[in-house]
Amino acid sequence: MDRLITIDIFSELFAQGGMTVTEKMYADFRRYAELLCEWNEKINLTAITDPEGIAVKHFYDSVYPFTLVPPAENASLIDVGTGAGFPSVPLKIYRRDIKLTLLDSLNKRVNFLAAVSDELALGAECIHGRAEESGRYIKDGNPLRERFEAASARAVASLKELCEYCLPFVRVGGRFYALKGKNGLNELSESKAAVNTLGGRVGEVKEYDLPNGDERVLIVIEKVKSTPQKYPRNSGQMKKKPL
């Protein structure tokens, strides 16, 4: 079974968003889709395994938002709670200049990501760890805290929780890219105090539809000052006393 639609259809799909796909990109996307489905038989990576679903809901949906507010050339980016590698692995395939770090709390998924990185020569740094621990302030220094020019997350957590997980990784002057569903604007209105507390400022907000009609919102948080040392807290504290 083909794991990805043909190059002609795939290229036409991406062209709807003004994106050009080379033969090398397509070959990498195709191999990624194959690895995703192969590994998905052993560990739970995704419920979306049909060729069109992978193309639209995983690949297009991962790359297109970053064409609306592009990361700088050669930007360092950490994908927090990356799961099966979305959105950052498709972005790296499309933007090879990105310096990519993948962070996930499940070691089996990190092993999958390392295999994808090796197979596609992505040069990604794959880290097994929880976001609230990996981004924590450490007196003697944390090599991940405020190191990156960009952070991304396409997760089901609320925006205020995602900001607490992700903004500690972003250096002042950098950006946090939150990829949200159609309720993203509602979450944004409830998150402005948290954004400010964590050293952020709401930047660009882009509403768009996928080619299949699904509604999406890209929320870009700009890092304007250092995150206070006590953040991020553990997940229990976040839920008990949300910002």
Secondary structure in CASP SS format (residue, H / E / C, confidence):
PFRMAT SS
TARGET T0000
AUTHOR 0000-0000-0000
METHOD secondary structure of the structure
MODEL  1
M C 1.00
D C 1.00
R C 1.00
L C 1.00
I C 1.00
T C 1.00
I H 1.00
D H 1.00
I H 1.00
F H 1.00
S H 1.00
E H 1.00
L H 1.00
F H 1.00
A H 1.00
Q C 1.00
G C 1.00
G C 1.00
M C 1.00
T C 1.00
V C 1.00
T C 1.00
E H 1.00
K H 1.00
M H 1.00
Y H 1.00
A H 1.00
D H 1.00
F H 1.00
R H 1.00
R H 1.00
Y H 1.00
A H 1.00
E H 1.00
L H 1.00
L H 1.00
C H 1.00
E H 1.00
W H 1.00
N H 1.00
E C 1.00
K C 1.00
I C 1.00
N C 1.00
L C 1.00
T C 1.00
A C 1.00
I C 1.00
T C 1.00
D C 1.00
P H 1.00
E H 1.00
G H 1.00
I H 1.00
A H 1.00
V H 1.00
K H 1.00
H H 1.00
F H 1.00
Y H 1.00
D H 1.00
S H 1.00
V H 1.00
Y C 1.00
P H 1.00
F H 1.00
T H 1.00
L H 1.00
V C 1.00
P C 1.00
P C 1.00
A C 1.00
E C 1.00
N C 1.00
A C 1.00
S E 1.00
L E 1.00
I E 1.00
D E 1.00
V E 1.00
G C 1.00
T C 1.00
G C 1.00
A C 1.00
G C 1.00
F C 1.00
P C 1.00
S H 1.00
V H 1.00
P H 1.00
L H 1.00
K H 1.00
I H 1.00
Y H 1.00
R C 1.00
R C 1.00
D C 1.00
I C 1.00
K E 1.00
L E 1.00
T E 1.00
L E 1.00
L E 1.00
D E 1.00
S C 1.00
L C 1.00
N H 1.00
K H 1.00
R H 1.00
V H 1.00
N H 1.00
F H 1.00
L H 1.00
A H 1.00
A H 1.00
V H 1.00
S H 1.00
D H 1.00
E H 1.00
L H 1.00
A C 1.00
L C 1.00
G C 1.00
A C 1.00
E E 1.00
C E 1.00
I E 1.00
H E 1.00
G C 1.00
R C 1.00
A H 1.00
E H 1.00
E H 1.00
S H 1.00
G C 1.00
R C 1.00
Y C 1.00
I C 1.00
K C 1.00
D C 1.00
G C 1.00
N C 1.00
P C 1.00
L C 1.00
R C 1.00
E C 1.00
R C 1.00
F E 1.00
E E 1.00
A E 1.00
A E 1.00
S E 1.00
A E 1.00
R C 1.00
A C 1.00
V C 1.00
A C 1.00
S C 1.00
L H 1.00
K H 1.00
E H 1.00
L H 1.00
C H 1.00
E H 1.00
Y H 1.00
C H 1.00
L H 1.00
P H 1.00
F H 1.00
V E 1.00
R E 1.00
V E 1.00
G E 1.00
G E 1.00
R E 1.00
F E 1.00
Y E 1.00
A E 1.00
L E 1.00
K E 1.00
G E 1.00
K C 1.00
N C 1.00
G H 1.00
L H 1.00
N H 1.00
E H 1.00
L H 1.00
S H 1.00
E C 1.00
S C 1.00
K H 1.00
A H 1.00
A H 1.00
V H 1.00
N H 1.00
T H 1.00
L C 1.00
G C 1.00
G E 1.00
R E 1.00
V E 1.00
G E 1.00
E E 1.00
V E 1.00
K E 1.00
E E 1.00
Y E 1.00
D E 1.00
L C 1.00
P C 1.00
N C 1.00
G C 1.00
D C 1.00
E E 1.00
R E 1.00
V E 1.00
L E 1.00
I E 1.00
V E 1.00
I E 1.00
E E 1.00
K E 1.00
V C 1.00
K C 1.00
S C 1.00
T C 1.00
P C 1.00
Q C 1.00
K C 1.00
Y C 1.00
P C 1.00
R C 1.00
N C 1.00
S H 1.00
G H 1.00
Q H 1.00
M H 1.00
K H 1.00
K H 1.00
K C 1.00
P C 1.00
L C 1.00
END
